Amino acid sequence: MTMSLTTPPQFHPNLDVAAVAATDASLSRTATMADLPAIEALHDLAFGPGALTRAAYRVREGCPPLSPWCRVMCRGPALIAAIRYTKIRIGGHGQALLLGPLAVAPDYANQGHGRRLLADSLDHARSTGMTLVLLVGDPPYYARFGFQPVGPGRLRWPGPVDPQRVLMLELQAGCFTALHGKIVGAD
């Protein structure tokens, strides 16, 4: 089945999983503005309305809702997972991305869709010259992909964050050594 980009995939909280599973395998691709309503519905389901007050969301304020590094996973007509990235500057230095959120529809959780989206998107970030990916997230999950704790005192967020959940992945070896300071969204 070929998916038409003129008809955006939809996220359906009451999705008939068996019917979707009978369609073609999952497709990972770059997110488009047509996907945005389904992505936001998935985020609302996964994280709730309080997520918008977190420091990571405040970094994204004023930035485009999607960047070239954002990806979605579709299965048939359904959007089942999404990962977002925002280009950021750390202490005035660019070429870095803020990852998140990564969300998978509950009926598709723990089946590798999030891992595949993350791996695909990190490969794309490397190939486009990004040097660092930063996130606030679950250390055991992201450690599998090489993310490491940042440590306290290096970064200034626009709000409180749990320093034990601030993680980074160098896409270019040694790039983080010189970085410190305020994190802001970049164009």
N, C-alpha and C positions, 0 to 999 in steps of 0.2 A: 504494500500500500504506500503510495507517495502522498506526503502531506503537503497541501497547498499552503503557501505562506500568506495567501490572501485571506484565509480563514484561520484566525489564530487558535491555538489549542486552548482549551478551557480547563480550569481546575474545578472539579466537581467533588465536594465533600462527601456526597453519597454515591460515589462512583461504583458501578458494577464491575468489580475487579475481574471476575471470571470472563466477562465479555471483552474487556480490554486486553486481558492476557491472551485471548484467542487471536488478536491482531498481530501485526508485525512486531519484531523485537524493538526494544527501546532505542531511541535515537537521541544522541547528544549533539547539540548544535548551539551556535551563538544566539543569545537572546535578542529579540527585536522589540520595538516599542509596542507592536501588536500583542506581544506576550505579557506586557506589564500588568493588566488587570488580573490575569490568572496567577502571575507571580505574587502580586500583593495579596490575593485571596489565600494562597498557600502560606505566605508569611503570617497572616493574621491567624490562621488555624494553628500553625506551629508555635508561634511565640506570643500571641495575644497583643492587645493594644498597648500594654505597658512597655513594649520593646522600643517604641519610638522615643522614650525618654532616656534611654541609655546613652552613655558617652560616645559609643561607636556611631550611633545614629546622628548624634550632634556633629560629628566630623563630616558626615555626608550632606548636611544642610547646605543648600545652594549649589550642590553638584548635580549633574544630570542623573536621572534615576537609573540609567543603564550605561555601562561603559563597554568598550570592545572586548573586555575580558569576562563579562557575564555570560553564563551558559544556562540552558534548560535541558531537561531530559523529558522526552515525550514518548508515550507508548500509544500508538494509534492516535486518536484525536485528543488524548488527555495529556496535560502537563502534569508530570508526576514528581518532578524535582527541579530545583533552581538554585543557582549559586550566583551571588552578586559580588562585584569588586568595585571599589572606588579608588581612583588615582589620588594619592596623597603626597604631601611634602612633610618631611620631618626636619625641623630646624632649618628650613629653607632649601633642603635638598630634595629633589624629585626622584623619579623612576621607581617609586614604591607604590604598592597597592594595599588597601585595607580590604581584607576578605570578610564577607559576611553580609547577610546571613546565608547559610547553607540550609536548605529545607527540603524534606522529602515527605510526600503525602503519607499519612499513617499506614495505609494499606500496602505501601511499597517500602516501608522502612526495613532496615536490616537485610536488604537483598543486594547491596553493592552499588546502588544508584548514586548515593552521595559520594562514595569513594571514586566511582568512575568520573563523575562531574569534577571533583576536586583534582584528580590526576590530569584529566583533559585540560582543565583551565590553567593548571600550573605549567603544563607543557607550552600552552599558548603564551602565557606570561613570559616565560624564558625566551621563546622564539621572537618576541617583540621587544626585547631589550629591557624588560623590567628587572630590577636587581634585588628587590626585597618584597616579601609579603608579610604583612602584620595582621594579627587578629586578636580578638578577645573571645576565648572559647574553651572547650574542654581539652585539657592537656593530654589525657590518655588517647583520645580519638585522634588528635592532630599529630601526636608524636610519631604515629605510624608513617607519616608523610615527611618526617624530618623536621617538624616544627620544634623549636626550643623555647624555654622561658627567656624573656627579655631581662628580667631582674628589675628591681625597684630603682627609681631615680633617673632613669635615662630619658624617659618620654613624659611629655606633659599633655594630658588629655583635656578636652573641654568639659569635663565632669568626672565624677569618681568612677574608678574601675578597680576590680580586684586584681592586684598586681600578679597574683599567682596564675591568673588566666590570660595574661598578656603574652602572646607567643609570636615568634618570628621564624621565617624561613629565608635564608639567603639564597637567592637564585644566582648570585655572583659571589663567589667565595670572598670573605673579608669585608663585604660592603657595609655591614652593620657597625663595624668598629668605630668609624668616624661619625656615626649618626647619633644625635641626641637633640632634645628640644621639643618644641611644640608641634603637635600633629594637626595639620589642616588639610582640607580637601583641596585638590588641584584640578585645573581644567585639562 
